Amino acid sequence: MERQLPNATEFIADLARSVAFLSRIPVPDRFFMGHNGSFSQSVRAFPLAGAVIALVPALILYGLSQVCDPLVSSLIAISLMTLMTGALHEDGLADAADGLGGGRDRDHALDIMKDSRIGSYGVVALILSLGLKIASLAALARFDSSLSAVSMLAAACVSRAVMIWHWSALLPARTSGVAASLGAPSQAARNVALLTGGVMGLVFIGSHLGIVVAIFVLAVTAAVGQSFTVFVRRKIGGHTGDTIGASQQIAEVTILAILALIAPLLWSAPLP
């Protein structure tokens, strides 16, 4: 029992740092006192931090979709979520799309990703990702407002586990930059993040659509995340902060889109 309290205390500190890093939610300074700036260990709390960040938008989506148009409710929820995160991952998606889509080779792709200006690939990626998320949540809300809310929570935590997988599976493409300065996730932290994200995804999705559907959604999301990781490895030889953010957005869109597609087919069927 004496060893569990420090571990719990350390995880709470990691959760607080993760929330601060992944969003604009204020976190007390005491959680950063004596911290060396590395996130090698703190990333284990990323999936739970994702659920914490998405909690208020999900609750607003749940409440509004019961009395308002589901599309407008979803737009408000996603807008709030984007404001809370400071569009951190959306920025990564846009830059990664420009670099990976328009780069002639590795160096050219990395140069494009460093450019703060957004190109046509980035614009299209943002339009499609935001549009798919809003439309998917609206489609889910038309069946059940609670289903749309838990889907938003599931996507938030599972996508951040996929992000850790992408981060840990590749070496940094640059020797400098945000991703390189934060340090690579430790094996133990990666495993905790994957386990936490997977379990939370199973609980959230399985509570409404059954465990078989939940496993299917997680398996497809993992396959999509791995495919993106393989593509990035071949294109630029390693990860950047932009590709890490892009992996989160791709996983989030995948989860919500799959749920929106299959929920109508399963809603009237008996759950396993």
Long-range contacts (C-beta under 8 A, 24 or more apart in sequence): 10-41, 11-44, 11-45, 13-42, 14-41, 14-42, 14-44, 14-45, 15-45, 15-48, 15-49, 15-52, 17-42, 17-45, 18-42, 18-43, 18-45, 18-46, 18-48, 18-49, 19-49, 19-52, 19-53, 22-46, 22-49, 22-50, 22-53, 22-85, 22-88, 22-160, 23-49, 23-53, 23-84, 23-85, 23-86, 23-88, 24-83, 24-84, 24-85, 24-86, 25-52, 25-53, 25-84, 37-181, 37-182, 38-182, 38-183, 39-182, 39-183, 39-185, 40-182, 40-183, 40-184, 40-185, 40-186, 40-189, 41-186, 41-188, 41-189, 42-189, 43-164, 43-167, 43-185, 43-189, 43-190, 43-193, 44-185, 44-188, 44-189, 44-190, 44-192, 44-193, 44-196, 45-193, 45-196, 46-160, 46-161, 46-163, 46-164, 46-193, 46-197, 47-157, 47-158, 47-160, 47-161, 47-164, 47-193, 47-196, 47-197, 47-200, 48-157, 48-196, 48-200, 49-160, 50-156, 50-157, 50-159, 50-160, 50-197, 51-153, 51-156, 51-157, 51-200, 53-81, 53-84, 53-85, 53-156, 54-81, 54-152, 54-153, 54-155, 54-156, 54-157, 55-153, 56-80, 56-84, 57-81, 57-84, 57-152, 58-149, 58-150, 58-152, 58-153, 58-156, 59-149, 61-137, 61-141, 61-145, 61-148, 61-149, 61-152, 62-145, 62-146, 62-148, 62-149, 63-145, 65-141, 65-145, 65-148, 66-145, 70-137, 70-138, 70-139, 70-141, 70-142, 70-148, 71-134, 71-135, 71-138, 73-138, 73-141, 74-133, 74-134, 74-135, 74-137, 74-138, 74-141, 74-148, 75-134, 77-137, 77-152, 78-130, 78-133, 78-134, 78-137, 81-152, 82-130, 88-245, 89-163, 89-245, 89-246, 89-248, 89-249, 90-126, 90-129, 90-130, 90-245, 90-249, 91-242, 91-245, 92-241, 92-242, 92-243, 92-244, 92-245, 92-246, 92-248, 92-249, 93-122, 93-125, 93-126, 93-129, 93-242, 93-245, 93-246, 93-249, 93-250, 94-118, 94-122, 94-123, 94-125, 94-126, 95-122, 95-242, 95-246, 96-125, 96-240, 96-242, 96-243, 96-245, 96-246, 97-121, 97-122, 97-124, 97-125, 97-246, 98-122, 99-236, 99-242, 100-231, 100-232, 100-235, 100-236, 100-243, 103-235, 103-236, 106-173, 106-235, 106-236, 106-237, 109-235, 109-236, 110-173, 110-174, 110-236, 110-240, 113-240, 113-242, 129-249, 129-250, 129-253, 132-253, 132-256, 132-257, 133-252, 133-253, 133-256, 135-260, 136-253, 136-256, 136-257, 136-259, 136-260, 137-256, 137-260, 139-260, 139-263, 139-264, 140-256, 140-259, 140-260, 140-263, 143-263, 143-264, 143-267, 144-208, 144-267, 146-208, 147-208, 147-209, 147-259, 147-263, 150-204, 150-205, 150-207, 150-208, 151-204, 151-205, 151-255, 151-256, 151-259, 152-256, 153-200, 153-204, 154-200, 154-201, 154-204, 154-205, 154-255, 155-251, 155-252, 155-255, 155-256, 156-252, 157-196, 157-197, 157-200, 157-201, 157-204, 158-197, 158-198, 158-200, 158-201, 158-218, 158-221, 158-251, 158-255, 159-221, 159-248, 159-249, 159-251, 159-252, 159-255, 160-193, 160-197, 160-248, 161-193, 161-194, 161-196, 161-197, 161-198, 161-201, 162-197, 162-221, 162-222, 162-225, 162-247, 162-248, 162-250, 162-251, 163-244, 163-245, 163-247, 163-248, 163-251, 164-189, 164-190, 164-193, 164-194, 164-197, 165-190, 165-194, 165-222, 165-225, 165-226, 165-229, 165-247, 166-225, 166-228, 166-229, 166-232, 166-239, 166-243, 166-244, 166-247, 167-239, 167-244, 167-247, 169-229, 169-239, 170-229, 170-232, 170-233, 170-238, 170-239, 170-243, 171-237, 171-238, 171-239, 172-238, 172-239, 172-240, 173-236, 173-237, 173-238, 173-239, 173-240, 173-243, 174-238, 174-240, 177-240, 177-241, 178-241, 179-239, 179-240, 179-241, 179-244, 201-255, 205-259, 209-259, 209-262, 209-263, 209-266, 209-271, 210-266, 210-271, 210-272, 211-272, 212-272, 213-262, 213-266, 217-255, 217-258, 217-259, 217-262, 220-254, 220-258, 221-251, 221-254, 221-255, 221-258, 224-250, 224-251, 224-254, 225-250, 225-251, 225-254
